[in-house]
Amino acid sequence: MTNEPMPNQTPALCASCNSTLQGEYCHHCGEKRIEPGKDLSLLAFLNETI
Ligand SMILES: [Zn+2]
């Protein structure tokens, strides 16, 4: 067994400036946090509405 530390969450990085996000928005450029899971559900939602 490996004994490597496994973080529950990968540190969110700003899509624009690659800064580590400390909240919902980037403190560096103000870009909103992008969550891949949300994007996928949004895509599915769009697919159903179209
Ligand atoms: Zn940023």
mmCIF file of the protein (N, C-alpha, C, O) and its ligand, coordinates in Angstrom:
data_MODEL
# 
_entry.id   MODEL 
# 
loop_
_entity.id 
_entity.type 
_entity.pdbx_number_of_molecules 
1 polymer     1 
2 non-polymer 1 
# 
_entity_poly.entity_id                      1 
_entity_poly.type                           'polypeptide(L)' 
_entity_poly.nstd_linkage                   no 
_entity_poly.nstd_monomer                   no 
_entity_poly.pdbx_seq_one_letter_code       MTNEPMPNQTPALCASCNSTLQGEYCHHCGEKRIEPGKDLSLLAFLNETI 
_entity_poly.pdbx_seq_one_letter_code_can   MTNEPMPNQTPALCASCNSTLQGEYCHHCGEKRIEPGKDLSLLAFLNETI 
_entity_poly.pdbx_strand_id                 A 
# 
loop_
_entity_poly_seq.entity_id 
_entity_poly_seq.num 
_entity_poly_seq.mon_id 
_entity_poly_seq.hetero 
1 1  MET n 
1 2  THR n 
1 3  ASN n 
1 4  GLU n 
1 5  PRO n 
1 6  MET n 
1 7  PRO n 
1 8  ASN n 
1 9  GLN n 
1 10 THR n 
1 11 PRO n 
1 12 ALA n 
1 13 LEU n 
1 14 CYS n 
1 15 ALA n 
1 16 SER n 
1 17 CYS n 
1 18 ASN n 
1 19 SER n 
1 20 THR n 
1 21 LEU n 
1 22 GLN n 
1 23 GLY n 
1 24 GLU n 
1 25 TYR n 
1 26 CYS n 
1 27 HIS n 
1 28 HIS n 
1 29 CYS n 
1 30 GLY n 
1 31 GLU n 
1 32 LYS n 
1 33 ARG n 
1 34 ILE n 
1 35 GLU n 
1 36 PRO n 
1 37 GLY n 
1 38 LYS n 
1 39 ASP n 
1 40 LEU n 
1 41 SER n 
1 42 LEU n 
1 43 LEU n 
1 44 ALA n 
1 45 PHE n 
1 46 LEU n 
1 47 ASN n 
1 48 GLU n 
1 49 THR n 
1 50 ILE n 
# 
loop_
_struct_asym.id 
_struct_asym.entity_id 
A 1 
B 2 
# 
loop_
_chem_comp.id 
_chem_comp.type 
_chem_comp.mon_nstd_flag 
ALA 'L-peptide linking' y 
ARG 'L-peptide linking' y 
ASN 'L-peptide linking' y 
ASP 'L-peptide linking' y 
CYS 'L-peptide linking' y 
GLN 'L-peptide linking' y 
GLU 'L-peptide linking' y 
GLY 'peptide linking'   y 
HIS 'L-peptide linking' y 
ILE 'L-peptide linking' y 
LEU 'L-peptide linking' y 
LYS 'L-peptide linking' y 
MET 'L-peptide linking' y 
PHE 'L-peptide linking' y 
PRO 'L-peptide linking' y 
SER 'L-peptide linking' y 
THR 'L-peptide linking' y 
TYR 'L-peptide linking' y 
ZN  non-polymer         . 
# 
_pdbx_entity_nonpoly.entity_id   2 
_pdbx_entity_nonpoly.name        ? 
_pdbx_entity_nonpoly.comp_id     ZN 
# 
_pdbx_nonpoly_scheme.asym_id         B 
_pdbx_nonpoly_scheme.entity_id       2 
_pdbx_nonpoly_scheme.mon_id          ZN 
_pdbx_nonpoly_scheme.ndb_seq_num     1 
_pdbx_nonpoly_scheme.pdb_seq_num     101 
_pdbx_nonpoly_scheme.auth_seq_num    101 
_pdbx_nonpoly_scheme.pdb_mon_id      ZN 
_pdbx_nonpoly_scheme.auth_mon_id     ZN 
_pdbx_nonpoly_scheme.pdb_strand_id   A 
_pdbx_nonpoly_scheme.pdb_ins_code    . 
# 
loop_
_atom_site.group_PDB 
_atom_site.id 
_atom_site.type_symbol 
_atom_site.label_atom_id 
_atom_site.label_alt_id 
_atom_site.label_comp_id 
_atom_site.label_asym_id 
_atom_site.label_entity_id 
_atom_site.label_seq_id 
_atom_site.pdbx_PDB_ins_code 
_atom_site.Cartn_x 
_atom_site.Cartn_y 
_atom_site.Cartn_z 
_atom_site.occupancy 
_atom_site.B_iso_or_equiv 
_atom_site.pdbx_formal_charge 
_atom_site.auth_seq_id 
_atom_site.auth_comp_id 
_atom_site.auth_asym_id 
_atom_site.auth_atom_id 
_atom_site.pdbx_PDB_model_num 
ATOM   1   N  N  . MET A 1 1  ? 0.839   -1.203 0.000   1.00 0.00 ? 1   MET A N  1 
ATOM   2   C  CA . MET A 1 1  ? 0.000   0.000  0.000   1.00 0.00 ? 1   MET A CA 1 
ATOM   3   C  C  . MET A 1 1  ? 0.875   1.255  0.000   1.00 0.00 ? 1   MET A C  1 
ATOM   4   O  O  . MET A 1 1  ? 1.888   1.328  0.696   1.00 0.00 ? 1   MET A O  1 
ATOM   5   N  N  . THR A 1 2  ? 0.473   2.198  -0.767  1.00 0.00 ? 2   THR A N  1 
ATOM   6   C  CA . THR A 1 2  ? 1.202   3.463  -0.757  1.00 0.00 ? 2   THR A CA 1 
ATOM   7   C  C  . THR A 1 2  ? 0.678   4.342  0.372   1.00 0.00 ? 2   THR A C  1 
ATOM   8   O  O  . THR A 1 2  ? -0.499  4.287  0.730   1.00 0.00 ? 2   THR A O  1 
ATOM   9   N  N  . ASN A 1 3  ? 1.549   5.129  0.906   1.00 0.00 ? 3   ASN A N  1 
ATOM   10  C  CA . ASN A 1 3  ? 1.164   5.986  2.032   1.00 0.00 ? 3   ASN A CA 1 
ATOM   11  C  C  . ASN A 1 3  ? 1.207   7.450  1.626   1.00 0.00 ? 3   ASN A C  1 
ATOM   12  O  O  . ASN A 1 3  ? 1.599   8.320  2.404   1.00 0.00 ? 3   ASN A O  1 
ATOM   13  N  N  . GLU A 1 4  ? 0.798   7.699  0.399   1.00 0.00 ? 4   GLU A N  1 
ATOM   14  C  CA . GLU A 1 4  ? 0.836   9.083  -0.065  1.00 0.00 ? 4   GLU A CA 1 
ATOM   15  C  C  . GLU A 1 4  ? -0.377  9.845  0.430   1.00 0.00 ? 4   GLU A C  1 
ATOM   16  O  O  . GLU A 1 4  ? -1.477  9.294  0.486   1.00 0.00 ? 4   GLU A O  1 
ATOM   17  N  N  . PRO A 1 5  ? -0.195  11.076 0.782   1.00 0.00 ? 5   PRO A N  1 
ATOM   18  C  CA . PRO A 1 5  ? -1.330  11.913 1.215   1.00 0.00 ? 5   PRO A CA 1 
ATOM   19  C  C  . PRO A 1 5  ? -2.294  12.131 0.060   1.00 0.00 ? 5   PRO A C  1 
ATOM   20  O  O  . PRO A 1 5  ? -1.896  12.548 -1.028  1.00 0.00 ? 5   PRO A O  1 
ATOM   21  N  N  . MET A 1 6  ? -3.557  11.845 0.308   1.00 0.00 ? 6   MET A N  1 
ATOM   22  C  CA . MET A 1 6  ? -4.563  12.022 -0.739  1.00 0.00 ? 6   MET A CA 1 
ATOM   23  C  C  . MET A 1 6  ? -5.512  13.151 -0.376  1.00 0.00 ? 6   MET A C  1 
ATOM   24  O  O  . MET A 1 6  ? -6.401  12.983 0.460   1.00 0.00 ? 6   MET A O  1 
ATOM   25  N  N  . PRO A 1 7  ? -5.322  14.290 -1.000  1.00 0.00 ? 7   PRO A N  1 
ATOM   26  C  CA . PRO A 1 7  ? -6.222  15.416 -0.735  1.00 0.00 ? 7   PRO A CA 1 
ATOM   27  C  C  . PRO A 1 7  ? -7.609  15.128 -1.276  1.00 0.00 ? 7   PRO A C  1 
ATOM   28  O  O  . PRO A 1 7  ? -7.754  14.606 -2.382  1.00 0.00 ? 7   PRO A O  1 
ATOM   29  N  N  . ASN A 1 8  ? -8.625  15.465 -0.504  1.00 0.00 ? 8   ASN A N  1 
ATOM   30  C  CA . ASN A 1 8  ? -9.994  15.227 -0.941  1.00 0.00 ? 8   ASN A CA 1 
ATOM   31  C  C  . ASN A 1 8  ? -10.335 16.062 -2.163  1.00 0.00 ? 8   ASN A C  1 
ATOM   32  O  O  . ASN A 1 8  ? -11.021 15.609 -3.080  1.00 0.00 ? 8   ASN A O  1 
ATOM   33  N  N  . GLN A 1 9  ? -9.842  17.287 -2.154  1.00 0.00 ? 9   GLN A N  1 
ATOM   34  C  CA . GLN A 1 9  ? -10.150 18.177 -3.262  1.00 0.00 ? 9   GLN A CA 1 
ATOM   35  C  C  . GLN A 1 9  ? -8.854  18.672 -3.888  1.00 0.00 ? 9   GLN A C  1 
ATOM   36  O  O  . GLN A 1 9  ? -7.905  19.026 -3.190  1.00 0.00 ? 9   GLN A O  1 
ATOM   37  N  N  . THR A 1 10 ? -8.834  18.688 -5.182  1.00 0.00 ? 10  THR A N  1 
ATOM   38  C  CA . THR A 1 10 ? -7.707  19.309 -5.857  1.00 0.00 ? 10  THR A CA 1 
ATOM   39  C  C  . THR A 1 10 ? -7.866  20.817 -5.741  1.00 0.00 ? 10  THR A C  1 
ATOM   40  O  O  . THR A 1 10 ? -8.971  21.340 -5.886  1.00 0.00 ? 10  THR A O  1 
ATOM   41  N  N  . PRO A 1 11 ? -6.785  21.507 -5.484  1.00 0.00 ? 11  PRO A N  1 
ATOM   42  C  CA . PRO A 1 11 ? -6.863  22.965 -5.357  1.00 0.00 ? 11  PRO A CA 1 
ATOM   43  C  C  . PRO A 1 11 ? -7.390  23.590 -6.633  1.00 0.00 ? 11  PRO A C  1 
ATOM   44  O  O  . PRO A 1 11 ? -6.864  23.353 -7.721  1.00 0.00 ? 11  PRO A O  1 
ATOM   45  N  N  . ALA A 1 12 ? -8.434  24.389 -6.490  1.00 0.00 ? 12  ALA A N  1 
ATOM   46  C  CA . ALA A 1 12 ? -9.036  25.007 -7.666  1.00 0.00 ? 12  ALA A CA 1 
ATOM   47  C  C  . ALA A 1 12 ? -8.126  26.113 -8.184  1.00 0.00 ? 12  ALA A C  1 
ATOM   48  O  O  . ALA A 1 12 ? -7.640  26.953 -7.426  1.00 0.00 ? 12  ALA A O  1 
ATOM   49  N  N  . LEU A 1 13 ? -7.912  26.091 -9.471  1.00 0.00 ? 13  LEU A N  1 
ATOM   50  C  CA . LEU A 1 13 ? -7.087  27.125 -10.092 1.00 0.00 ? 13  LEU A CA 1 
ATOM   51  C  C  . LEU A 1 13 ? -7.943  27.981 -11.005 1.00 0.00 ? 13  LEU A C  1 
ATOM   52  O  O  . LEU A 1 13 ? -8.856  27.495 -11.671 1.00 0.00 ? 13  LEU A O  1 
ATOM   53  N  N  . CYS A 1 14 ? -7.628  29.259 -11.020 1.00 0.00 ? 14  CYS A N  1 
ATOM   54  C  CA . CYS A 1 14 ? -8.339  30.184 -11.888 1.00 0.00 ? 14  CYS A CA 1 
ATOM   55  C  C  . CYS A 1 14 ? -8.076  29.820 -13.345 1.00 0.00 ? 14  CYS A C  1 
ATOM   56  O  O  . CYS A 1 14 ? -6.940  29.550 -13.733 1.00 0.00 ? 14  CYS A O  1 
ATOM   57  N  N  . ALA A 1 15 ? -9.136  29.817 -14.141 1.00 0.00 ? 15  ALA A N  1 
ATOM   58  C  CA . ALA A 1 15 ? -8.999  29.456 -15.544 1.00 0.00 ? 15  ALA A CA 1 
ATOM   59  C  C  . ALA A 1 15 ? -8.286  30.547 -16.331 1.00 0.00 ? 15  ALA A C  1 
ATOM   60  O  O  . ALA A 1 15 ? -7.762  30.302 -17.418 1.00 0.00 ? 15  ALA A O  1 
ATOM   61  N  N  . SER A 1 16 ? -8.273  31.744 -15.776 1.00 0.00 ? 16  SER A N  1 
ATOM   62  C  CA . SER A 1 16 ? -7.702  32.873 -16.503 1.00 0.00 ? 16  SER A CA 1 
ATOM   63  C  C  . SER A 1 16 ? -6.240  33.107 -16.136 1.00 0.00 ? 16  SER A C  1 
ATOM   64  O  O  . SER A 1 16 ? -5.387  33.237 -17.013 1.00 0.00 ? 16  SER A O  1 
ATOM   65  N  N  . CYS A 1 17 ? -5.952  33.162 -14.820 1.00 0.00 ? 17  CYS A N  1 
ATOM   66  C  CA . CYS A 1 17 ? -4.599  33.522 -14.416 1.00 0.00 ? 17  CYS A CA 1 
ATOM   67  C  C  . CYS A 1 17 ? -3.903  32.387 -13.677 1.00 0.00 ? 17  CYS A C  1 
ATOM   68  O  O  . CYS A 1 17 ? -2.745  32.522 -13.280 1.00 0.00 ? 17  CYS A O  1 
ATOM   69  N  N  . ASN A 1 18 ? -4.608  31.260 -13.488 1.00 0.00 ? 18  ASN A N  1 
ATOM   70  C  CA . ASN A 1 18 ? -4.011  30.075 -12.875 1.00 0.00 ? 18  ASN A CA 1 
ATOM   71  C  C  . ASN A 1 18 ? -3.652  30.280 -11.407 1.00 0.00 ? 18  ASN A C  1 
ATOM   72  O  O  . ASN A 1 18 ? -2.855  29.527 -10.847 1.00 0.00 ? 18  ASN A O  1 
ATOM   73  N  N  . SER A 1 19 ? -4.233  31.282 -10.797 1.00 0.00 ? 19  SER A N  1 
ATOM   74  C  CA . SER A 1 19 ? -3.998  31.485 -9.374  1.00 0.00 ? 19  SER A CA 1 
ATOM   75  C  C  . SER A 1 19 ? -4.858  30.518 -8.570  1.00 0.00 ? 19  SER A C  1 
ATOM   76  O  O  . SER A 1 19 ? -5.923  30.100 -9.023  1.00 0.00 ? 19  SER A O  1 
ATOM   77  N  N  . THR A 1 20 ? -4.395  30.168 -7.390  1.00 0.00 ? 20  THR A N  1 
ATOM   78  C  CA . THR A 1 20 ? -5.183  29.287 -6.539  1.00 0.00 ? 20  THR A CA 1 
ATOM   79  C  C  . THR A 1 20 ? -6.389  30.036 -6.006  1.00 0.00 ? 20  THR A C  1 
ATOM   80  O  O  . THR A 1 20 ? -6.257  31.091 -5.385  1.00 0.00 ? 20  THR A O  1 
ATOM   81  N  N  . LEU A 1 21 ? -7.569  29.481 -6.255  1.00 0.00 ? 21  LEU A N  1 
ATOM   82  C  CA . LEU A 1 21 ? -8.782  30.140 -5.805  1.00 0.00 ? 21  LEU A CA 1 
ATOM   83  C  C  . LEU A 1 21 ? -8.994  29.875 -4.327  1.00 0.00 ? 21  LEU A C  1 
ATOM   84  O  O  . LEU A 1 21 ? -8.794  28.756 -3.854  1.00 0.00 ? 21  LEU A O  1 
ATOM   85  N  N  . GLN A 1 22 ? -9.395  30.894 -3.605  1.00 0.00 ? 22  GLN A N  1 
ATOM   86  C  CA . GLN A 1 22 ? -9.645  30.752 -2.174  1.00 0.00 ? 22  GLN A CA 1 
ATOM   87  C  C  . GLN A 1 22 ? -11.119 30.896 -1.870  1.00 0.00 ? 22  GLN A C  1 
ATOM   88  O  O  . GLN A 1 22 ? -11.511 31.015 -0.709  1.00 0.00 ? 22  GLN A O  1 
ATOM   89  N  N  . GLY A 1 23 ? -11.915 30.887 -2.880  1.00 0.00 ? 23  GLY A N  1 
ATOM   90  C  CA . GLY A 1 23 ? -13.359 31.044 -2.678  1.00 0.00 ? 23  GLY A CA 1 
ATOM   91  C  C  . GLY A 1 23 ? -14.059 30.844 -4.001  1.00 0.00 ? 23  GLY A C  1 
ATOM   92  O  O  . GLY A 1 23 ? -13.557 30.155 -4.889  1.00 0.00 ? 23  GLY A O  1 
ATOM   93  N  N  . GLU A 1 24 ? -15.198 31.439 -4.119  1.00 0.00 ? 24  GLU A N  1 
ATOM   94  C  CA . GLU A 1 24 ? -15.980 31.292 -5.337  1.00 0.00 ? 24  GLU A CA 1 
ATOM   95  C  C  . GLU A 1 24 ? -15.360 32.065 -6.486  1.00 0.00 ? 24  GLU A C  1 
ATOM   96  O  O  . GLU A 1 24 ? -15.547 31.729 -7.655  1.00 0.00 ? 24  GLU A O  1 
ATOM   97  N  N  . TYR A 1 25 ? -14.613 33.113 -6.132  1.00 0.00 ? 25  TYR A N  1 
ATOM   98  C  CA . TYR A 1 25 ? -14.016 33.942 -7.171  1.00 0.00 ? 25  TYR A CA 1 
ATOM   99  C  C  . TYR A 1 25 ? -12.507 34.045 -6.987  1.00 0.00 ? 25  TYR A C  1 
ATOM   100 O  O  . TYR A 1 25 ? -11.988 33.889 -5.881  1.00 0.00 ? 25  TYR A O  1 
ATOM   101 N  N  . CYS A 1 26 ? -11.820 34.308 -8.083  1.00 0.00 ? 26  CYS A N  1 
ATOM   102 C  CA . CYS A 1 26 ? -10.376 34.492 -8.025  1.00 0.00 ? 26  CYS A CA 1 
ATOM   103 C  C  . CYS A 1 26 ? -10.060 35.826 -7.364  1.00 0.00 ? 26  CYS A C  1 
ATOM   104 O  O  . CYS A 1 26 ? -10.622 36.862 -7.718  1.00 0.00 ? 26  CYS A O  1 
ATOM   105 N  N  . HIS A 1 27 ? -9.153  35.782 -6.400  1.00 0.00 ? 27  HIS A N  1 
ATOM   106 C  CA . HIS A 1 27 ? -8.807  37.021 -5.704  1.00 0.00 ? 27  HIS A CA 1 
ATOM   107 C  C  . HIS A 1 27 ? -7.825  37.833 -6.529  1.00 0.00 ? 27  HIS A C  1 
ATOM   108 O  O  . HIS A 1 27 ? -7.518  38.980 -6.202  1.00 0.00 ? 27  HIS A O  1 
ATOM   109 N  N  . HIS A 1 28 ? -7.344  37.235 -7.590  1.00 0.00 ? 28  HIS A N  1 
ATOM   110 C  CA . HIS A 1 28 ? -6.324  37.905 -8.404  1.00 0.00 ? 28  HIS A CA 1 
ATOM   111 C  C  . HIS A 1 28 ? -6.957  38.677 -9.560  1.00 0.00 ? 28  HIS A C  1 
ATOM   112 O  O  . HIS A 1 28 ? -6.633  39.844 -9.780  1.00 0.00 ? 28  HIS A O  1 
ATOM   113 N  N  . CYS A 1 29 ? -7.854  38.033 -10.293 1.00 0.00 ? 29  CYS A N  1 
ATOM   114 C  CA . CYS A 1 29 ? -8.423  38.711 -11.468 1.00 0.00 ? 29  CYS A CA 1 
ATOM   115 C  C  . CYS A 1 29 ? -9.942  38.783 -11.392 1.00 0.00 ? 29  CYS A C  1 
ATOM   116 O  O  . CYS A 1 29 ? -10.568 39.451 -12.215 1.00 0.00 ? 29  CYS A O  1 
ATOM   117 N  N  . GLY A 1 30 ? -10.548 38.103 -10.409 1.00 0.00 ? 30  GLY A N  1 
ATOM   118 C  CA . GLY A 1 30 ? -11.988 38.207 -10.237 1.00 0.00 ? 30  GLY A CA 1 
ATOM   119 C  C  . GLY A 1 30 ? -12.772 37.207 -11.075 1.00 0.00 ? 30  GLY A C  1 
ATOM   120 O  O  . GLY A 1 30 ? -14.001 37.252 -11.117 1.00 0.00 ? 30  GLY A O  1 
ATOM   121 N  N  . GLU A 1 31 ? -12.054 36.298 -11.747 1.00 0.00 ? 31  GLU A N  1 
ATOM   122 C  CA . GLU A 1 31 ? -12.728 35.287 -12.556 1.00 0.00 ? 31  GLU A CA 1 
ATOM   123 C  C  . GLU A 1 31 ? -13.507 34.346 -11.656 1.00 0.00 ? 31  GLU A C  1 
ATOM   124 O  O  . GLU A 1 31 ? -13.022 33.938 -10.600 1.00 0.00 ? 31  GLU A O  1 
ATOM   125 N  N  . LYS A 1 32 ? -14.716 34.002 -12.076 1.00 0.00 ? 32  LYS A N  1 
ATOM   126 C  CA . LYS A 1 32 ? -15.506 33.095 -11.266 1.00 0.00 ? 32  LYS A CA 1 
ATOM   127 C  C  . LYS A 1 32 ? -14.959 31.678 -11.361 1.00 0.00 ? 32  LYS A C  1 
ATOM   128 O  O  . LYS A 1 32 ? -14.431 31.251 -12.388 1.00 0.00 ? 32  LYS A O  1 
ATOM   129 N  N  . ARG A 1 33 ? -15.106 30.980 -10.265 1.00 0.00 ? 33  ARG A N  1 
ATOM   130 C  CA . ARG A 1 33 ? -14.619 29.606 -10.204 1.00 0.00 ? 33  ARG A CA 1 
ATOM   131 C  C  . ARG A 1 33 ? -15.410 28.711 -11.146 1.00 0.00 ? 33  ARG A C  1 
ATOM   132 O  O  . ARG A 1 33 ? -16.639 28.769 -11.195 1.00 0.00 ? 33  ARG A O  1 
ATOM   133 N  N  . ILE A 1 34 ? -14.691 27.887 -11.886 1.00 0.00 ? 34  ILE A N  1 
ATOM   134 C  CA . ILE A 1 34 ? -15.339 26.980 -12.831 1.00 0.00 ? 34  ILE A CA 1 
ATOM   135 C  C  . ILE A 1 34 ? -15.261 25.557 -12.301 1.00 0.00 ? 34  ILE A C  1 
ATOM   136 O  O  . ILE A 1 34 ? -14.174 25.035 -12.054 1.00 0.00 ? 34  ILE A O  1 
ATOM   137 N  N  . GLU A 1 35 ? -16.409 24.940 -12.130 1.00 0.00 ? 35  GLU A N  1 
ATOM   138 C  CA . GLU A 1 35 ? -16.428 23.570 -11.635 1.00 0.00 ? 35  GLU A CA 1 
ATOM   139 C  C  . GLU A 1 35 ? -16.811 22.627 -12.759 1.00 0.00 ? 35  GLU A C  1 
ATOM   140 O  O  . GLU A 1 35 ? -17.890 22.756 -13.338 1.00 0.00 ? 35  GLU A O  1 
ATOM   141 N  N  . PRO A 1 36 ? -15.944 21.686 -13.072 1.00 0.00 ? 36  PRO A N  1 
ATOM   142 C  CA . PRO A 1 36 ? -16.169 20.750 -14.175 1.00 0.00 ? 36  PRO A CA 1 
ATOM   143 C  C  . PRO A 1 36 ? -17.490 20.013 -14.023 1.00 0.00 ? 36  PRO A C  1 
ATOM   144 O  O  . PRO A 1 36 ? -18.206 19.815 -15.005 1.00 0.00 ? 36  PRO A O  1 
ATOM   145 N  N  . GLY A 1 37 ? -17.821 19.604 -12.805 1.00 0.00 ? 37  GLY A N  1 
ATOM   146 C  CA . GLY A 1 37 ? -19.064 18.868 -12.570 1.00 0.00 ? 37  GLY A CA 1 
ATOM   147 C  C  . GLY A 1 37 ? -20.262 19.706 -12.936 1.00 0.00 ? 37  GLY A C  1 
ATOM   148 O  O  . GLY A 1 37 ? -21.226 19.219 -13.527 1.00 0.00 ? 37  GLY A O  1 
ATOM   149 N  N  . LYS A 1 38 ? -20.189 20.994 -12.571 1.00 0.00 ? 38  LYS A N  1 
ATOM   150 C  CA . LYS A 1 38 ? -21.298 21.885 -12.872 1.00 0.00 ? 38  LYS A CA 1 
ATOM   151 C  C  . LYS A 1 38 ? -21.431 22.063 -14.378 1.00 0.00 ? 38  LYS A C  1 
ATOM   152 O  O  . LYS A 1 38 ? -22.535 22.091 -14.923 1.00 0.00 ? 38  LYS A O  1 
ATOM   153 N  N  . ASP A 1 39 ? -20.293 22.182 -15.032 1.00 0.00 ? 39  ASP A N  1 
ATOM   154 C  CA . ASP A 1 39 ? -20.312 22.352 -16.484 1.00 0.00 ? 39  ASP A CA 1 
ATOM   155 C  C  . ASP A 1 39 ? -20.991 21.165 -17.150 1.00 0.00 ? 39  ASP A C  1 
ATOM   156 O  O  . ASP A 1 39 ? -21.763 21.326 -18.095 1.00 0.00 ? 39  ASP A O  1 
ATOM   157 N  N  . LEU A 1 40 ? -20.694 19.968 -16.645 1.00 0.00 ? 40  LEU A N  1 
ATOM   158 C  CA . LEU A 1 40 ? -21.264 18.770 -17.236 1.00 0.00 ? 40  LEU A CA 1 
ATOM   159 C  C  . LEU A 1 40 ? -22.774 18.748 -17.048 1.00 0.00 ? 40  LEU A C  1 
ATOM   160 O  O  . LEU A 1 40 ? -23.513 18.427 -17.978 1.00 0.00 ? 40  LEU A O  1 
ATOM   161 N  N  . SER A 1 41 ? -23.237 19.090 -15.838 1.00 0.00 ? 41  SER A N  1 
ATOM   162 C  CA . SER A 1 41 ? -24.668 19.076 -15.591 1.00 0.00 ? 41  SER A CA 1 
ATOM   163 C  C  . SER A 1 41 ? -25.353 20.169 -16.407 1.00 0.00 ? 41  SER A C  1 
ATOM   164 O  O  . SER A 1 41 ? -26.479 20.005 -16.877 1.00 0.00 ? 41  SER A O  1 
ATOM   165 N  N  . LEU A 1 42 ? -24.646 21.286 -16.563 1.00 0.00 ? 42  LEU A N  1 
ATOM   166 C  CA . LEU A 1 42 ? -25.201 22.373 -17.363 1.00 0.00 ? 42  LEU A CA 1 
ATOM   167 C  C  . LEU A 1 42 ? -25.326 21.930 -18.816 1.00 0.00 ? 42  LEU A C  1 
ATOM   168 O  O  . LEU A 1 42 ? -26.307 22.246 -19.489 1.00 0.00 ? 42  LEU A O  1 
ATOM   169 N  N  . LEU A 1 43 ? -24.342 21.208 -19.282 1.00 0.00 ? 43  LEU A N  1 
ATOM   170 C  CA . LEU A 1 43 ? -24.358 20.702 -20.651 1.00 0.00 ? 43  LEU A CA 1 
ATOM   171 C  C  . LEU A 1 43 ? -25.525 19.735 -20.837 1.00 0.00 ? 43  LEU A C  1 
ATOM   172 O  O  . LEU A 1 43 ? -26.223 19.777 -21.850 1.00 0.00 ? 43  LEU A O  1 
ATOM   173 N  N  . ALA A 1 44 ? -25.726 18.867 -19.852 1.00 0.00 ? 44  ALA A N  1 
ATOM   174 C  CA . ALA A 1 44 ? -26.826 17.913 -19.916 1.00 0.00 ? 44  ALA A CA 1 
ATOM   175 C  C  . ALA A 1 44 ? -28.160 18.655 -19.891 1.00 0.00 ? 44  ALA A C  1 
ATOM   176 O  O  . ALA A 1 44 ? -29.108 18.288 -20.585 1.00 0.00 ? 44  ALA A O  1 
ATOM   177 N  N  . PHE A 1 45 ? -28.207 19.702 -19.080 1.00 0.00 ? 45  PHE A N  1 
ATOM   178 C  CA . PHE A 1 45 ? -29.428 20.506 -18.988 1.00 0.00 ? 45  PHE A CA 1 
ATOM   179 C  C  . PHE A 1 45 ? -29.731 21.142 -20.332 1.00 0.00 ? 45  PHE A C  1 
ATOM   180 O  O  . PHE A 1 45 ? -30.876 21.151 -20.784 1.00 0.00 ? 45  PHE A O  1 
ATOM   181 N  N  . LEU A 1 46 ? -28.687 21.677 -20.972 1.00 0.00 ? 46  LEU A N  1 
ATOM   182 C  CA . LEU A 1 46 ? -28.870 22.312 -22.268 1.00 0.00 ? 46  LEU A CA 1 
ATOM   183 C  C  . LEU A 1 46 ? -29.312 21.283 -23.307 1.00 0.00 ? 46  LEU A C  1 
ATOM   184 O  O  . LEU A 1 46 ? -30.163 21.562 -24.152 1.00 0.00 ? 46  LEU A O  1 
ATOM   185 N  N  . ASN A 1 47 ? -28.732 20.111 -23.233 1.00 0.00 ? 47  ASN A N  1 
ATOM   186 C  CA . ASN A 1 47 ? -29.072 19.066 -24.186 1.00 0.00 ? 47  ASN A CA 1 
ATOM   187 C  C  . ASN A 1 47 ? -30.551 18.687 -24.070 1.00 0.00 ? 47  ASN A C  1 
ATOM   188 O  O  . ASN A 1 47 ? -31.203 18.365 -25.063 1.00 0.00 ? 47  ASN A O  1 
ATOM   189 N  N  . GLU A 1 48 ? -31.065 18.732 -22.834 1.00 0.00 ? 48  GLU A N  1 
ATOM   190 C  CA . GLU A 1 48 ? -32.450 18.347 -22.634 1.00 0.00 ? 48  GLU A CA 1 
ATOM   191 C  C  . GLU A 1 48 ? -33.398 19.445 -23.074 1.00 0.00 ? 48  GLU A C  1 
ATOM   192 O  O  . GLU A 1 48 ? -34.504 19.163 -23.536 1.00 0.00 ? 48  GLU A O  1 
ATOM   193 N  N  . THR A 1 49 ? -32.980 20.683 -22.937 1.00 0.00 ? 49  THR A N  1 
ATOM   194 C  CA . THR A 1 49 ? -33.862 21.789 -23.286 1.00 0.00 ? 49  THR A CA 1 
ATOM   195 C  C  . THR A 1 49 ? -33.934 21.997 -24.787 1.00 0.00 ? 49  THR A C  1 
ATOM   196 O  O  . THR A 1 49 ? -34.954 22.431 -25.323 1.00 0.00 ? 49  THR A O  1 
ATOM   197 N  N  . ILE A 1 50 ? -32.851 21.685 -25.445 1.00 0.00 ? 50  ILE A N  1 
ATOM   198 C  CA . ILE A 1 50 ? -32.827 21.895 -26.906 1.00 0.00 ? 50  ILE A CA 1 
ATOM   199 C  C  . ILE A 1 50 ? -33.672 20.840 -27.630 1.00 0.00 ? 50  ILE A C  1 
ATOM   200 O  O  . ILE A 1 50 ? -33.767 20.861 -28.857 1.00 0.00 ? 50  ILE A O  1 
HETATM 201 ZN ZN . ZN  B 2 .  ? -7.670  34.728 -11.828 1.00 0.00 2 101 ZN  A ZN 1 
# 
